[in-house]
């Protein structure tokens, strides 16, 4: 099965598509479409939302974006200081979160891998 997210621009579009499918508007949140507001370089090196580092390429377990989408840590629980995202739901499908996790595990490549020549 081909990955849906193979590049930074794929990730940006994937986030937009998920929000649209869920009918949530990230522009009314406290941080907006952060995936559109920052460059790839900022995203993979120092990108933060509300003071929290968004992603650690290659390390999905310590990438806050996944905890925020899953609501699986005290900070992102229903009573946490940030809450699960998108705030109030509806929430991303498990399969969508796994797609983002896979891209992070692969190091958040900026560009798709070239297609090998036959």
C-alpha distances in whole Angstrom, upper triangle without the diagonal:
4,6,9,12,12,16,19,20,16,17,20,19,17,20,22,20,20,23,24,22,24,27,28,30,29,32,35,34,36,33,32,28,29,25,27,30,29,28,25,28,30,27,26,29,31,30,31,32,35,36,32,30,27,24,25,22,20,22,20,23,26,24,26,24,22,25,26,23,23,27,27,30,34,34,31,32,34,37,36,37,34,33,29,27,28,31,32,29,27,24,20,18,17,13,14,16,14,12,15,16,13,14,17,17,15,19,18,18,20,19,15,15,17,15,17,19,19
4,6,9,9,13,16,16,13,14,17,16,14,18,20,18,18,22,22,21,23,26,27,28,27,30,33,32,34,31,29,26,26,22,24,27,26,25,22,25,27,24,23,27,29,27,29,30,33,34,31,28,25,22,23,20,19,21,20,23,25,23,25,22,21,24,25,23,23,27,27,30,34,33,30,32,34,37,36,37,33,32,28,26,26,30,31,28,26,24,20,18,17,14,14,16,13,11,13,15,12,12,16,15,14,17,16,15,17,15,12,12,14,12,15,17,18
4,5,6,10,13,13,10,11,14,13,11,14,17,15,15,19,20,19,21,24,24,25,24,27,30,28,30,27,26,22,22,19,21,24,23,22,19,22,23,20,19,23,25,24,25,26,29,30,27,24,21,19,19,17,16,18,16,20,21,19,21,19,17,21,22,19,20,24,24,27,30,30,27,29,31,34,32,33,30,28,25,23,23,27,28,25,24,21,17,16,15,12,11,13,11,7,10,11,8,8,12,12,11,14,12,12,14,13,10,11,14,14,16,19,21
4,6,9,11,11,7,8,11,10,8,11,13,12,12,16,16,16,18,20,21,22,21,24,26,26,27,25,23,19,20,16,18,21,21,20,18,21,22,19,19,23,24,22,24,24,28,29,26,24,20,18,20,17,17,19,17,20,22,19,21,17,17,20,20,18,19,23,24,26,30,29,26,28,29,32,31,31,28,27,23,21,21,24,26,23,21,19,15,14,14,11,9,12,11,7,9,12,10,9,13,14,13,15,13,13,14,13,11,13,15,15,18,21,23
4,6,8,8,5,6,9,9,7,10,13,12,13,16,17,17,19,21,21,21,20,22,25,24,25,22,21,17,17,14,15,19,18,17,14,17,18,15,15,19,21,19,21,21,25,26,23,20,17,15,16,14,14,16,15,18,19,16,18,15,15,19,19,16,18,22,23,25,28,27,24,27,29,31,29,30,26,25,22,20,20,24,26,23,22,19,15,15,15,12,10,11,11,7,7,10,8,6,10,12,10,12,9,9,10,10,9,11,14,15,18,21,23
4,7,8,6,8,11,11,11,13,15,15,16,19,20,20,22,24,24,24,23,25,28,27,28,25,23,20,19,15,17,20,18,16,13,16,18,15,15,18,21,19,22,23,27,27,24,21,18,16,16,13,14,16,16,19,20,18,20,17,17,21,21,20,21,25,25,27,30,29,27,29,32,34,32,32,29,28,25,23,23,27,29,26,25,23,19,19,18,16,14,15,13,10,10,12,10,7,10,12,9,10,8,7,8,7,5,7,11,12,15,18,21
4,5,5,6,9,10,10,12,14,15,16,19,20,21,23,24,23,23,21,23,26,25,26,22,21,17,16,13,14,16,15,13,10,13,15,13,12,16,18,17,20,21,25,25,23,20,17,15,15,13,14,17,16,20,20,17,19,17,17,21,21,20,22,25,26,27,30,29,27,30,32,34,32,31,28,28,25,23,23,26,29,26,26,23,20,20,20,18,15,16,16,12,11,13,12,8,10,13,10,10,7,5,5,4,5,8,11,14,17,20,23
4,5,5,6,9,10,11,13,14,15,17,19,20,21,23,21,21,19,20,23,22,23,19,18,14,13,9,10,13,11,9,7,10,12,9,10,13,15,14,16,18,21,22,20,17,14,13,14,12,14,16,16,19,19,16,17,15,16,20,19,18,21,24,25,26,29,27,25,28,30,32,29,29,25,26,23,20,20,24,27,25,24,22,19,20,20,19,16,16,16,13,11,14,13,9,11,14,12,11,7,7,5,7,9,12,15,17,20,23,26
4,5,5,6,8,10,11,12,14,16,16,18,20,21,20,19,18,19,22,22,23,19,17,13,13,9,9,12,12,10,9,13,14,12,13,17,18,16,18,19,23,24,22,20,17,16,18,16,18,20,19,22,22,19,20,17,18,22,21,19,22,25,27,28,31,28,26,29,31,33,31,30,27,27,24,21,21,24,27,24,24,22,19,20,21,19,16,17,18,14,13,16,15,12,14,17,15,15,11,10,8,8,10,13,15,17,21,24,26
4,5,5,6,9,10,10,12,14,15,16,18,20,19,19,18,20,23,22,24,20,18,15,15,11,12,15,15,14,12,15,17,14,15,18,20,18,20,20,24,25,23,20,17,16,18,16,17,19,18,21,21,18,19,16,17,20,20,18,20,23,25,27,30,28,25,28,30,32,30,30,26,26,23,20,20,23,25,23,22,20,16,17,18,16,13,14,15,11,10,14,13,10,13,15,14,14,11,10,9,9,9,13,15,16,20,23,25
4,5,5,6,9,10,10,12,14,15,16,18,17,17,15,17,20,19,20,17,16,12,12,8,10,13,13,12,10,14,14,11,12,16,17,15,16,17,20,21,19,17,13,12,15,13,15,16,15,18,18,15,15,12,13,17,16,14,17,20,21,23,26,24,22,24,26,29,26,26,23,22,20,17,16,20,22,20,20,17,14,15,16,14,11,11,13,9,8,11,11,8,10,13,13,13,9,10,9,11,11,15,17,19,22,26,28
4,5,5,6,9,10,11,12,14,16,17,15,15,13,14,18,17,18,15,13,9,9,6,7,10,10,11,10,14,14,11,13,17,17,14,16,16,19,21,19,17,14,14,17,16,18,19,17,20,20,16,16,13,15,18,17,15,18,21,23,24,27,24,22,25,26,29,26,26,22,22,20,16,16,19,22,20,19,17,15,17,18,17,13,14,16,13,11,14,15,12,13,17,16,16,12,13,11,12,14,17,20,22,25,28,30
4,5,5,6,9,10,10,12,14,15,15,14,14,15,18,18,20,17,15,11,12,9,9,13,14,14,13,17,18,15,17,20,21,18,19,19,22,24,22,21,17,17,20,19,20,22,20,23,23,19,19,16,17,20,19,16,20,22,24,26,29,27,24,26,27,30,28,28,24,24,21,17,16,20,22,20,19,17,14,16,18,16,12,14,16,13,12,16,16,13,15,19,18,18,14,15,13,14,14,18,20,21,25,27,30
4,5,5,6,9,10,10,12,14,14,14,13,16,19,18,20,18,15,12,13,10,11,15,16,16,15,18,19,15,17,21,21,18,19,18,22,23,21,20,16,16,19,17,19,20,17,20,21,17,17,14,14,17,16,14,16,19,21,24,26,25,22,24,25,28,26,26,23,22,19,15,14,18,20,17,16,14,11,12,14,12,9,11,12,9,9,13,13,11,14,16,16,17,13,14,14,15,14,18,20,21,25,28,30
4,5,5,6,9,10,11,12,11,11,10,13,15,14,16,14,12,9,10,8,9,13,14,15,14,18,17,14,16,19,19,16,16,15,18,20,18,17,14,14,18,17,19,19,17,19,19,16,15,11,12,15,13,11,14,17,19,21,24,22,19,21,22,25,23,23,19,18,15,12,11,15,17,15,14,12,10,12,14,13,9,10,13,11,9,13,14,13,14,17,18,17,14,16,15,17,17,20,23,25,28,31,33
4,6,5,6,9,10,10,10,9,9,11,14,14,17,14,11,8,11,9,9,13,14,16,16,19,19,16,19,22,22,18,18,17,20,22,21,20,17,18,21,20,23,23,20,23,23,19,18,15,16,18,16,14,17,20,22,24,26,24,21,23,24,26,25,25,21,20,18,14,12,16,17,15,14,13,12,14,16,16,12,14,16,14,13,17,18,16,17,21,21,21,17,18,17,18,19,22,25,26,29,32,34
4,5,5,6,9,10,10,11,12,14,17,17,20,18,15,12,14,12,13,16,18,19,19,22,22,19,21,25,25,21,22,20,23,25,24,23,19,20,23,22,23,24,21,24,24,21,20,16,17,20,18,15,18,20,23,25,27,26,22,24,25,28,27,27,23,22,19,15,13,17,18,15,14,13,11,12,15,14,10,13,15,13,13,17,17,16,18,21,21,22,18,19,19,19,19,22,24,25,29,31,33
4,5,5,6,8,9,10,11,14,16,15,18,17,14,12,14,13,14,17,19,20,19,23,22,19,21,24,24,21,21,19,21,24,22,21,18,18,21,21,22,22,19,21,22,19,18,14,14,16,15,11,14,17,19,22,24,23,19,21,21,24,23,24,20,18,15,12,10,14,15,12,10,9,7,9,12,11,8,10,13,12,11,15,16,16,17,20,21,21,18,20,20,21,20,24,26,27,30,33,35
4,6,5,6,5,7,7,10,12,12,15,14,11,10,13,12,13,16,18,20,20,23,22,19,22,25,24,20,20,17,20,22,21,21,18,19,22,23,24,24,21,23,23,19,18,14,15,17,14,12,15,17,20,22,24,22,18,20,20,23,22,22,18,17,14,11,8,12,13,10,9,9,8,11,14,14,11,12,16,15,14,17,19,18,19,22,23,23,20,22,22,23,23,26,29,30,33,36,38
4,5,5,6,8,10,12,13,14,18,17,14,12,15,14,15,18,20,22,22,26,25,22,24,27,27,23,23,21,23,26,25,25,21,22,26,26,27,27,24,26,27,23,22,18,19,21,18,15,18,20,23,25,27,25,22,23,23,26,26,26,22,20,18,14,12,15,15,13,11,12,11,13,16,16,13,15,18,17,16,20,21,21,22,25,26,26,23,24,23,24,24,27,29,30,34,36,38
4,5,8,10,12,15,16,17,20,19,17,15,18,17,18,21,23,24,24,28,27,24,26,29,29,25,25,23,25,28,26,26,22,23,27,26,27,27,24,26,27,23,22,19,19,20,18,15,17,19,22,25,27,26,22,23,23,26,26,26,23,21,18,15,12,15,15,12,10,10,9,10,14,14,11,14,17,16,16,19,21,20,22,25,25,26,23,25,24,25,24,27,30,30,33,36,37
4,5,9,11,14,14,15,18,18,16,15,18,17,18,21,23,25,25,28,27,24,26,29,28,25,24,21,23,26,24,25,21,23,26,26,27,27,23,25,25,22,21,17,17,18,16,13,15,17,20,22,24,23,19,20,19,22,23,23,20,17,14,12,9,12,12,8,6,7,8,9,13,14,12,14,17,16,16,19,21,21,22,25,26,27,24,26,26,27,27,30,32,33,36,39,40
4,7,10,12,12,13,17,17,15,14,17,17,18,20,23,25,26,29,28,25,27,30,29,25,24,22,23,26,25,26,23,24,28,28,30,29,26,27,28,25,23,19,20,21,18,15,18,19,22,25,26,24,21,22,20,23,24,24,21,19,16,13,10,12,12,10,8,10,11,13,17,18,15,17,20,20,19,22,24,24,25,28,29,29,26,28,27,28,28,32,34,35,38,41,42
4,6,9,9,10,13,13,11,11,15,15,16,18,20,23,24,27,25,22,25,28,26,22,21,18,19,23,22,23,20,22,26,26,28,27,24,25,25,22,20,17,18,18,15,13,16,17,20,22,23,21,18,19,18,21,21,21,17,15,13,10,7,9,10,8,8,9,10,13,17,18,15,16,20,19,18,21,23,23,23,26,28,28,25,27,26,28,28,31,34,35,38,41,43
4,5,6,8,11,11,8,9,12,13,14,15,18,21,22,25,23,21,24,26,25,21,20,17,18,21,21,22,19,22,25,26,28,28,25,26,26,22,20,17,19,19,16,15,18,18,22,23,24,22,19,20,20,22,21,21,17,16,15,11,9,10,11,11,11,12,13,16,19,20,17,18,22,21,19,22,25,23,24,27,28,28,24,26,25,27,28,31,34,35,39,42,44
4,5,5,8,8,5,6,9,10,11,12,15,18,19,22,20,17,21,23,21,17,16,13,14,18,17,18,16,18,22,23,26,25,22,24,23,19,17,14,16,17,13,13,16,17,20,21,22,19,17,19,18,20,19,18,15,14,13,10,7,9,12,11,12,12,13,16,19,20,17,17,20,20,17,20,23,21,21,25,26,25,22,24,23,25,26,30,32,34,38,40,43
4,6,8,7,4,6,9,11,11,11,14,18,20,22,20,18,22,24,22,18,16,14,15,18,19,20,17,20,24,25,28,27,25,27,25,22,19,17,19,20,17,16,20,20,24,24,25,22,19,22,21,23,22,20,17,17,16,13,11,12,14,14,15,16,17,20,23,24,20,20,24,23,20,23,26,24,24,27,28,27,24,26,24,26,28,31,34,36,39,42,45
4,7,8,6,9,12,15,14,14,17,21,23,25,23,21,24,26,23,20,18,15,15,18,19,21,19,22,26,27,30,29,27,28,26,23,20,18,20,20,17,17,20,20,23,24,24,21,18,20,19,21,20,18,15,15,15,13,11,10,12,13,15,16,17,21,24,25,22,22,25,25,23,25,28,26,26,30,31,30,27,29,27,30,31,35,37,39,43,45,48
4,5,5,9,10,13,14,14,16,20,21,23,21,19,22,23,21,17,15,11,11,15,16,18,16,19,23,25,27,26,24,24,23,20,17,15,17,17,13,14,17,16,20,20,20,17,15,17,16,18,16,15,12,12,12,10,8,8,11,12,14,14,16,20,22,23,20,19,23,23,20,23,26,24,24,27,29,27,24,27,26,29,30,34,36,38,42,45,47
4,6,10,10,14,14,13,15,19,21,22,19,18,21,22,19,15,13,9,8,12,13,16,15,18,22,24,27,26,23,24,22,19,16,15,18,17,14,15,18,17,20,20,19,16,15,17,17,17,16,13,11,12,13,11,11,10,13,15,17,17,18,22,24,26,22,21,25,25,22,23,27,25,24,27,29,27,25,27,26,29,31,34,37,39,43,46,48
4,7,6,10,11,10,12,15,17,19,15,14,18,18,16,12,10,7,8,11,12,13,12,15,19,21,24,23,21,22,20,17,14,13,16,16,13,14,18,17,20,20,20,16,15,18,19,19,17,15,12,13,14,11,11,11,15,16,17,17,17,21,23,24,21,19,23,22,19,21,24,22,21,24,26,24,21,24,23,25,27,31,34,36,39,42,45
4,6,9,9,8,11,15,17,19,16,15,18,20,17,14,12,10,11,14,15,16,14,17,20,22,25,24,22,24,22,18,16,14,17,18,14,15,18,18,22,22,22,19,17,20,20,22,20,18,14,15,15,12,11,12,15,15,16,16,16,20,22,23,19,19,22,21,18,21,24,22,21,25,26,24,21,23,22,24,26,29,32,34,38,41,43
4,5,5,6,9,12,14,16,14,13,16,18,16,13,12,10,13,16,15,15,13,15,19,20,23,22,20,22,21,17,15,13,16,17,14,14,18,19,22,22,24,20,18,21,22,24,22,20,16,17,16,12,11,13,17,16,17,16,15,19,21,21,17,17,20,19,16,19,21,19,18,22,23,21,18,20,18,21,22,26,28,31,34,37,40
4,5,5,6,10,11,13,11,9,13,14,13,9,9,7,11,13,12,12,10,12,16,17,20,20,18,20,18,15,13,11,14,16,13,14,18,18,21,21,22,19,18,21,22,23,21,19,16,17,16,13,13,15,18,18,19,17,16,20,21,22,18,17,20,18,15,18,20,17,16,20,21,19,16,18,16,19,21,25,28,30,33,36,39
4,6,6,8,9,12,10,8,11,14,13,9,10,10,14,15,14,13,10,11,15,15,18,18,17,19,18,14,13,11,14,16,14,14,18,19,21,22,24,21,19,22,24,25,23,22,18,19,17,14,14,16,20,19,19,17,16,18,20,19,16,15,18,16,13,15,17,14,14,18,18,16,13,15,13,16,18,21,24,26,29,32,35
4,6,8,9,12,11,10,14,16,15,12,13,13,16,17,17,16,13,15,18,18,21,22,20,23,22,18,17,14,17,20,18,17,21,22,25,25,27,24,22,25,26,28,26,24,21,22,20,17,16,18,22,21,21,20,18,21,23,22,18,18,21,19,16,19,20,17,17,21,21,19,15,16,14,16,18,22,24,27,30,33,36
4,7,10,12,10,10,13,15,13,10,11,11,14,15,16,15,13,15,18,19,22,22,22,24,22,18,17,15,19,20,18,19,22,23,26,26,27,24,22,26,27,28,25,23,20,22,21,18,17,19,22,22,23,22,21,24,25,25,21,21,23,21,18,21,22,19,19,23,23,20,17,18,16,18,21,24,27,30,33,35,39
4,7,8,6,6,10,11,10,7,10,11,14,14,14,13,11,13,15,16,19,20,20,22,20,16,16,14,18,20,18,19,22,23,25,25,27,23,22,26,28,29,26,24,21,22,22,19,19,21,24,24,25,23,22,24,25,25,21,21,23,21,17,19,21,18,17,20,20,18,15,16,13,16,19,22,25,28,31,34,37
4,5,5,6,9,10,10,9,12,14,17,17,17,14,13,13,15,15,18,20,20,23,20,17,18,16,19,22,20,21,24,26,27,27,29,26,25,29,30,32,29,27,24,25,24,21,22,24,27,27,27,25,23,26,26,26,22,21,23,21,18,20,20,17,16,20,19,16,13,13,10,13,17,20,22,25,28,31,34
4,5,5,6,9,10,9,12,15,18,18,17,14,12,11,13,11,15,17,17,20,18,15,16,15,18,20,20,20,23,25,26,26,28,26,25,28,30,32,29,27,24,25,24,21,22,24,28,27,27,25,22,24,25,24,20,19,20,18,15,17,17,14,13,16,15,12,9,10,7,10,14,16,19,22,25,28,31
4,5,5,6,8,8,12,15,18,17,16,13,12,12,12,11,15,17,18,20,18,16,17,16,19,22,21,22,25,26,27,27,29,26,26,29,32,33,29,28,25,27,26,24,24,27,30,29,30,27,25,27,27,26,23,22,23,21,18,19,19,16,14,17,16,13,11,11,9,12,16,18,20,24,26,29,32
4,6,5,5,5,9,12,15,14,13,10,10,10,12,12,16,17,17,20,17,14,15,15,18,20,19,20,23,24,25,25,26,23,23,27,29,30,27,25,22,24,23,21,22,24,28,27,28,26,24,27,27,26,23,21,23,21,18,19,20,17,15,18,18,14,12,13,12,15,19,21,24,27,30,33,36
4,6,6,4,8,10,14,13,12,9,7,7,9,9,13,14,14,17,14,11,12,11,14,16,16,17,20,21,22,22,24,21,20,24,26,27,24,23,20,21,20,18,19,21,25,24,25,22,20,23,23,22,19,18,19,17,14,15,16,13,12,15,15,12,10,11,10,14,17,19,22,25,28,31,34
4,6,7,10,13,16,15,13,9,8,6,7,6,10,11,12,15,13,11,12,12,14,17,17,18,20,22,22,22,24,22,21,25,28,29,25,24,22,23,22,20,21,24,27,26,27,24,22,24,23,23,20,18,19,17,14,14,15,12,10,13,12,9,8,9,9,13,16,18,21,24,26,30,33
4,6,9,13,16,14,12,9,9,8,8,9,12,13,15,17,14,12,14,14,17,18,19,20,23,24,24,23,25,22,22,26,29,29,26,24,22,24,24,22,24,25,29,29,29,27,25,27,26,26,23,21,22,21,17,17,18,16,13,15,15,12,11,13,12,16,19,21,24,27,29,32,35
4,6,10,12,10,9,7,8,8,9,11,15,14,15,17,14,12,12,13,16,17,17,19,22,22,23,21,23,20,20,24,27,27,23,22,19,22,22,20,22,23,27,27,28,26,24,27,26,27,24,21,23,22,18,18,20,18,15,17,18,15,14,16,15,19,22,24,27,30,32,36,39
4,7,10,9,8,6,6,7,10,11,15,15,15,17,14,11,11,11,14,16,15,17,19,20,21,20,21,18,18,22,24,25,22,20,17,19,19,17,18,20,24,24,25,22,21,24,24,24,21,19,21,20,16,17,19,16,14,17,18,15,13,15,15,18,21,24,27,30,32,35,38
4,6,5,5,4,5,8,11,14,17,16,15,16,13,11,9,10,13,14,13,15,18,18,19,17,19,15,15,19,21,22,18,16,14,16,16,15,16,17,21,22,23,21,20,23,23,24,21,19,21,21,17,18,20,18,16,19,20,17,16,18,18,22,24,27,30,33,35,39,42
4,5,5,7,7,10,13,16,19,18,16,17,14,12,9,9,13,13,11,13,16,16,17,16,17,13,13,17,19,19,16,13,11,13,14,12,13,14,18,18,20,18,18,22,22,23,20,18,21,21,17,18,21,19,17,20,22,20,18,20,20,23,26,28,32,34,37,40,43
4,6,9,9,13,16,19,22,20,19,19,16,14,11,12,15,14,12,15,17,16,18,16,16,12,12,16,17,17,14,11,9,12,14,13,14,14,17,19,21,20,20,24,24,26,23,21,23,24,20,21,24,23,20,23,25,23,21,24,24,27,29,32,35,38,41,44,47
4,7,9,12,14,18,21,19,18,18,15,13,11,12,16,15,13,17,19,17,18,16,16,13,14,17,19,19,15,12,11,15,16,16,17,17,21,22,24,22,22,26,26,27,24,22,24,25,21,21,24,23,20,22,24,22,21,24,23,27,29,32,35,38,40,44,47
4,6,9,11,15,17,15,14,14,11,9,7,9,12,11,11,14,16,15,15,13,14,11,12,16,18,18,14,12,10,13,14,14,16,16,20,21,22,20,20,23,22,24,22,19,21,21,18,17,21,19,16,19,21,19,18,21,21,25,27,29,33,35,38,41,44
4,6,8,11,14,12,12,13,9,7,7,9,11,12,12,14,16,16,16,15,16,13,14,18,21,21,17,16,14,16,16,15,17,18,22,22,24,21,20,23,22,23,21,18,19,19,16,15,18,17,13,16,18,15,14,18,18,22,24,26,29,32,34,38,41
4,7,10,13,11,10,12,9,6,5,5,9,10,9,11,14,14,15,14,16,14,13,17,20,20,17,16,13,15,14,13,15,16,20,20,21,18,17,19,19,20,17,14,16,16,12,12,15,14,11,14,16,13,12,15,16,19,21,23,27,29,32,35,38
4,6,9,8,7,9,7,4,6,6,8,10,11,12,14,16,16,15,18,16,15,19,22,23,20,19,16,17,16,15,17,19,22,22,22,19,17,19,18,19,16,13,14,14,11,10,12,11,8,10,12,10,9,12,14,17,19,21,24,27,29,32,35
4,6,5,7,9,6,5,8,10,11,12,14,15,17,18,17,17,19,18,18,21,24,25,22,21,19,20,19,18,20,23,26,25,26,22,20,22,20,20,18,15,16,16,12,11,13,11,7,9,11,8,9,12,14,17,19,20,24,26,28,32,34
4,5,7,10,9,8,11,11,12,15,16,17,18,20,19,19,22,21,20,24,27,28,25,25,22,23,21,20,22,24,27,26,26,23,21,22,20,19,18,15,15,14,11,10,10,9,5,7,7,4,5,9,11,14,15,16,20,23,24,28,30
4,6,9,9,9,13,13,13,15,17,18,18,20,19,20,23,22,21,24,28,29,26,26,24,24,22,22,24,26,29,27,27,24,21,22,19,19,18,15,14,14,11,9,9,8,5,4,6,4,7,10,13,15,16,16,20,22,23,27,29
4,5,6,6,10,11,11,12,15,16,16,18,16,16,19,19,18,21,24,26,23,23,21,22,20,20,22,24,27,25,26,22,20,21,18,18,17,14,13,14,12,9,10,10,7,6,9,8,10,13,16,19,19,20,23,25,27,31,33
4,5,5,8,9,7,9,12,12,12,14,13,14,17,17,16,18,21,23,20,21,19,19,17,17,19,21,23,22,22,19,16,17,15,15,14,11,10,11,9,6,8,9,6,6,9,9,10,14,16,19,19,20,24,26,27,31,33
4,6,8,10,8,8,12,13,12,13,11,11,14,15,14,16,20,21,18,19,18,18,16,17,19,21,23,22,23,19,18,18,15,16,16,12,12,14,12,9,11,13,10,9,13,13,14,17,20,23,23,24,28,29,31,35,36
4,6,9,8,8,11,13,13,14,12,11,14,13,13,16,20,21,17,18,16,17,16,16,19,21,23,23,24,20,19,20,18,19,18,14,14,16,13,11,13,14,10,11,14,13,14,17,19,23,23,25,28,30,32,36,38
4,6,6,7,9,11,11,13,12,12,15,13,13,16,19,20,17,17,15,16,14,14,16,18,21,20,21,18,16,18,16,17,15,12,13,14,10,9,12,11,8,10,13,11,11,15,17,20,21,23,26,29,31,34,37
4,5,5,6,9,10,10,10,10,12,10,9,13,16,17,14,13,11,12,11,11,13,15,18,17,19,16,15,17,16,17,16,12,14,15,12,11,14,14,11,13,16,15,14,18,19,22,23,25,29,31,34,37,39
4,6,5,6,9,10,11,11,14,12,10,13,16,18,15,15,12,12,10,9,11,13,16,15,16,13,12,14,14,15,12,9,12,12,9,9,13,12,10,13,15,14,13,16,17,20,21,24,27,29,32,35,37
4,5,5,6,8,9,10,13,12,10,13,15,18,15,16,13,12,10,10,12,14,16,15,15,12,10,12,11,12,10,7,9,10,8,7,11,11,9,11,14,14,13,17,19,21,22,23,27,29,31,35,37
4,6,5,6,6,6,9,9,7,9,12,14,12,13,11,10,8,9,12,13,15,14,16,12,12,14,12,15,13,10,12,14,11,10,14,15,13,14,18,17,17,20,22,25,25,27,31,32,35,38,40
4,6,5,7,8,10,8,6,9,11,13,11,11,8,7,5,5,8,9,12,12,13,10,10,13,13,15,13,10,13,15,12,12,16,16,14,17,20,19,18,21,22,25,26,28,32,33,36,40,42
4,6,8,10,13,12,8,10,12,15,13,14,11,9,6,5,7,9,11,10,11,7,7,9,9,12,10,7,10,12,10,11,14,15,14,16,19,19,17,20,22,24,24,27,30,31,34,38,39
4,5,8,11,11,8,9,11,14,13,15,12,10,7,8,10,12,13,11,12,8,8,9,8,11,11,8,10,13,11,11,15,16,15,16,19,20,19,22,24,26,26,28,32,33,35,39,40
4,6,8,8,5,5,8,10,9,11,9,7,4,7,10,10,11,11,12,9,11,12,12,15,14,11,14,16,15,14,18,19,18,19,22,22,21,25,26,29,29,31,35,36,39,42,44
4,7,8,6,6,10,12,10,13,12,10,8,11,13,14,15,14,16,13,13,14,12,16,15,12,14,17,15,14,17,19,17,18,22,22,22,25,27,30,30,31,35,36,39,42,44
4,5,5,6,10,10,8,11,10,9,9,12,15,15,16,17,18,15,16,18,16,19,19,15,17,19,17,16,19,21,18,19,23,22,22,26,28,31,31,33,37,38,40,44,46
4,5,5,8,8,5,8,9,9,10,13,16,15,16,17,19,17,19,20,19,22,22,18,20,23,21,19,23,24,22,23,26,26,26,29,31,34,35,36,40,42,44,48,49
4,6,9,8,4,5,6,7,8,11,14,13,15,16,18,16,18,20,19,22,21,18,20,22,20,19,23,23,21,22,26,25,24,28,29,32,33,35,39,41,43,47,49
4,7,8,5,7,5,4,5,8,11,10,12,13,15,13,14,16,16,19,18,15,18,20,17,17,21,21,19,21,24,24,23,26,27,30,31,33,37,39,41,45,47
4,5,5,8,8,5,6,10,12,11,11,12,14,13,15,17,16,20,19,16,19,21,20,19,23,24,22,23,27,27,26,29,31,33,34,36,40,41,44,47,49
4,6,9,9,5,7,10,12,10,9,11,13,13,15,17,18,21,21,18,21,24,22,22,25,26,25,27,30,30,28,32,33,36,36,39,42,43,46,50,51
4,7,8,7,9,13,15,12,12,14,17,16,19,21,21,25,24,21,24,26,25,24,28,29,27,28,32,31,30,34,35,38,39,41,44,46,49,52,54
4,6,5,8,12,14,12,13,15,17,16,18,21,21,24,23,20,23,25,23,22,26,27,24,26,29,28,27,31,32,35,36,38,42,44,46,50,52
4,6,10,12,14,12,14,16,19,18,20,23,23,26,24,21,24,26,23,23,27,27,24,27,30,28,27,31,31,35,36,38,42,44,47,50,52
4,7,8,11,9,11,13,16,15,17,20,20,23,21,18,21,23,20,20,24,24,22,24,27,26,24,28,28,31,33,35,39,41,43,47,49
4,6,9,7,8,10,13,12,14,17,17,20,19,16,19,21,19,19,23,23,22,24,27,26,25,28,29,32,33,35,39,40,43,46,48
4,6,6,8,8,10,8,10,13,14,17,15,13,16,18,16,16,20,21,19,21,24,24,22,26,27,29,30,32,36,37,40,43,45
3,5,7,7,9,7,8,12,13,16,13,12,15,16,14,15,19,19,18,21,23,23,21,24,24,27,27,30,33,35,38,41,43
4,6,5,7,6,8,12,14,16,13,12,16,17,15,17,20,20,19,22,24,24,22,24,25,27,27,30,34,35,38,41,43
4,6,8,8,11,15,16,19,17,16,19,20,18,20,23,23,22,25,27,27,25,28,28,30,31,34,37,39,42,45,47
4,7,8,12,14,17,19,18,17,21,22,20,22,25,26,25,27,30,30,28,31,31,33,33,36,39,41,44,47,49
3,5,8,11,13,16,14,14,18,19,18,20,23,23,23,25,28,28,26,28,29,31,31,34,37,38,41,44,46
4,7,9,12,14,13,13,17,18,17,19,22,23,23,25,27,28,25,28,29,30,30,33,36,36,40,43,44
4,6,9,11,10,10,13,15,14,16,18,19,19,22,24,24,22,25,26,27,27,30,33,34,37,40,41
4,6,8,6,7,10,11,11,13,15,16,16,19,21,21,19,22,23,24,24,26,29,30,33,36,38
4,5,5,6,9,10,11,12,14,16,17,18,20,22,20,22,24,25,24,26,29,29,32,35,36
4,5,5,6,9,10,10,12,14,15,16,18,20,19,22,23,25,23,25,28,29,31,34,35
4,5,5,6,9,10,10,13,14,15,17,19,18,20,22,22,21,22,25,25,28,31,32
4,5,5,7,9,10,11,13,14,16,17,15,18,19,20,19,21,24,24,27,30,32
4,5,5,6,9,10,11,12,14,16,14,17,19,20,19,21,25,26,28,32,33
4,5,5,6,9,10,10,12,14,14,16,18,20,18,20,23,24,26,29,31
4,5,5,6,9,10,11,13,11,13,15,16,15,17,20,20,23,26,28
4,5,5,6,9,10,11,9,12,14,15,15,17,20,21,24,28,29
4,5,5,6,9,10,9,12,15,17,16,18,21,23,25,28,30
4,5,5,6,9,9,11,14,15,14,15,18,19,21,25,26
4,5,5,7,5,7,10,11,11,12,16,18,20,23,26
4,5,5,5,8,11,13,13,15,19,20,23,26,28
4,5,7,10,13,15,15,15,19,20,22,26,27
4,6,7,11,12,11,11,15,17,18,22,24
4,6,9,11,12,12,16,18,20,24,26
4,6,9,10,12,15,18,20,24,26
4,6,7,8,12,15,17,20,23
4,7,9,12,15,18,21,24
4,6,9,12,15,18,21
4,6,9,12,15,18
4,6,9,12,15
4,6,9,12
4,6,9
4,6
4
